[in-house]
Amino acid sequence: MRFAVVIFALLLSACQTLSGLEKPEVSLSSVQLEQVSVFEQQWHLVLRVHNPNDRELTLNSLDYEVFFNGERFARGLTGERVTLPAMGDALVSTRITTTLLGTLQQLQGLQRLDEPLDYEIKGKARVAGVGFPLHFDRKGQFTLPDTLPRAR
């Protein structure tokens, strides 16, 4: 009986600790093509992670997917621990790999390189002290001339 009371008290305090915890907001800060080979490309992504909470959070990892103009571009995973200041931002660098065929299909769907490109990044954040992942989903736009060399 005492054991059950202790477990109940721990669960209750855990719920109170997590009540009001808002999920981090993740957006795409930059995309750069790093390496190209016959079969695949390696991209460097910088993600901006915003902590809307009034307490510091330690981000253990991000498991995410990036979509451009509604089409899945790539999946990525970070493993670097990052401290998110209360009500603040942190930049997280990560790398993803795409196939040549997938990249060509993505570029084929673009009308003009100088028009804004719609993106969506969604996934889950694992935060220290939180027993379940916090899901995120963010949409935005950027233009390719800032991220890729233009063909002339």
C-alpha positions as semicolon CSV with decimal commas, in nm:
position;residue;x (nm);y (nm);z (nm)
1;M;0,000;0,000;0,000
2;R;0,281;0,243;0,087
3;F;0,451;0,159;-0,239
4;A;0,133;0,245;-0,433
5;V;0,101;0,578;-0,249
6;V;0,465;0,664;-0,326
7;I;0,420;0,578;-0,696
8;F;0,100;0,784;-0,712
9;A;0,275;1,082;-0,549
10;L;0,565;1,058;-0,796
11;L;0,328;1,043;-1,093
12;L;0,130;1,337;-0,961
13;S;0,443;1,549;-0,914
14;A;0,567;1,453;-1,262
15;C;0,237;1,567;-1,415
16;Q;0,254;1,893;-1,222
17;T;0,611;1,948;-1,342
18;L;0,510;1,894;-1,705
19;S;0,185;2,087;-1,688
20;G;0,219;2,401;-1,892
21;L;0,533;2,280;-2,073
22;E;0,515;2,406;-2,429
23;K;0,683;2,220;-2,714
24;P;0,990;2,377;-2,876
25;E;0,936;2,558;-3,206
26;V;1,169;2,439;-3,483
27;S;1,227;2,630;-3,806
28;L;1,470;2,608;-4,095
29;S;1,744;2,871;-4,071
30;S;1,964;2,770;-4,365
31;V;2,028;2,494;-4,619
32;Q;2,360;2,447;-4,798
33;L;2,471;2,183;-5,043
34;E;2,803;2,044;-4,916
35;Q;2,896;1,741;-5,126
36;V;2,775;1,595;-5,452
37;S;2,846;1,248;-5,585
38;V;2,692;1,039;-5,859
39;F;2,451;0,870;-5,619
40;E;2,389;1,114;-5,335
41;Q;2,421;1,466;-5,202
42;Q;2,504;1,581;-4,852
43;W;2,332;1,893;-4,720
44;H;2,411;2,105;-4,415
45;L;2,100;2,231;-4,239
46;V;2,085;2,480;-3,956
47;L;1,769;2,460;-3,750
48;R;1,654;2,736;-3,518
49;V;1,495;2,593;-3,204
50;H;1,291;2,832;-2,992
51;N;1,203;2,754;-2,630
52;P;0,873;2,927;-2,542
53;N;0,896;2,815;-2,179
54;D;1,007;3,021;-1,882
55;R;1,262;2,757;-1,787
56;E;1,575;2,626;-1,955
57;L;1,540;2,300;-2,150
58;T;1,807;2,051;-2,255
59;L;1,740;1,918;-2,601
60;N;1,872;1,563;-2,637
61;S;1,776;1,507;-3,001
62;L;1,554;1,604;-3,292
63;D;1,406;1,346;-3,528
64;Y;1,261;1,538;-3,821
65;E;1,146;1,538;-4,183
66;V;1,184;1,827;-4,426
67;F;0,933;1,890;-4,705
68;F;0,975;2,136;-4,994
69;N;0,663;2,247;-5,181
70;G;0,470;1,964;-5,017
71;E;0,713;1,690;-5,123
72;R;0,930;1,500;-4,876
73;F;1,294;1,603;-4,921
74;A;1,477;1,416;-4,647
75;R;1,473;1,285;-4,293
76;G;1,729;1,388;-4,033
77;L;1,831;1,312;-3,678
78;T;2,043;1,514;-3,439
79;G;2,217;1,369;-3,138
80;E;2,401;1,668;-3,000
81;R;2,272;1,792;-2,664
82;V;2,178;2,159;-2,682
83;T;2,070;2,386;-2,399
84;L;1,775;2,603;-2,489
85;P;1,762;2,915;-2,273
86;A;1,430;3,011;-2,117
87;M;1,227;3,211;-2,371
88;G;1,525;3,194;-2,609
89;D;1,667;3,034;-2,922
90;A;1,953;2,805;-3,014
91;L;2,090;2,698;-3,351
92;V;2,133;2,327;-3,421
93;S;2,357;2,213;-3,709
94;T;2,276;1,886;-3,880
95;R;2,344;1,699;-4,202
96;I;2,110;1,509;-4,428
97;T;2,173;1,295;-4,732
98;T;1,954;1,279;-5,041
99;T;1,969;1,065;-5,353
100;L;2,039;1,211;-5,694
101;L;1,704;1,094;-5,829
102;G;1,512;1,244;-5,537
103;T;1,692;1,577;-5,566
104;L;1,634;1,596;-5,942
105;Q;1,263;1,527;-5,889
106;Q;1,249;1,807;-5,630
107;L;1,424;2,057;-5,858
108;Q;1,207;1,957;-6,153
109;G;0,897;2,071;-5,964
110;L;1,029;2,425;-5,916
111;Q;0,889;2,691;-6,146
112;R;1,151;2,963;-6,091
113;L;1,457;2,968;-5,868
114;D;1,395;3,326;-5,750
115;E;1,046;3,251;-5,613
116;P;1,008;3,165;-5,245
117;L;1,013;2,794;-5,171
118;D;0,758;2,662;-4,923
119;Y;0,897;2,428;-4,661
120;E;0,763;2,229;-4,371
121;I;0,966;2,072;-4,095
122;K;0,799;1,830;-3,861
123;G;0,912;1,572;-3,614
124;K;0,975;1,518;-3,247
125;A;1,209;1,665;-2,990
126;R;1,343;1,463;-2,700
127;V;1,396;1,685;-2,397
128;A;1,586;1,584;-2,082
129;G;1,354;1,509;-1,792
130;V;1,051;1,458;-2,016
131;G;0,952;1,095;-2,061
132;F;0,783;1,141;-2,398
133;P;0,877;1,319;-2,722
134;L;0,741;1,668;-2,792
135;H;0,605;1,690;-3,148
136;F;0,656;1,996;-3,368
137;D;0,536;2,106;-3,710
138;R;0,636;2,436;-3,871
139;K;0,583;2,586;-4,216
140;G;0,777;2,870;-4,375
141;Q;0,944;2,999;-4,690
142;F;1,292;3,076;-4,820
143;T;1,450;3,150;-5,157
144;L;1,700;2,923;-5,330
145;P;1,957;3,187;-5,429
146;D;2,052;3,210;-5,061
147;T;2,109;2,838;-5,037
148;L;2,222;2,703;-5,375
149;P;2,445;2,835;-5,651
150;R;2,232;2,936;-5,946
151;A;2,287;2,788;-6,291
152;R;2,348;3,051;-6,560
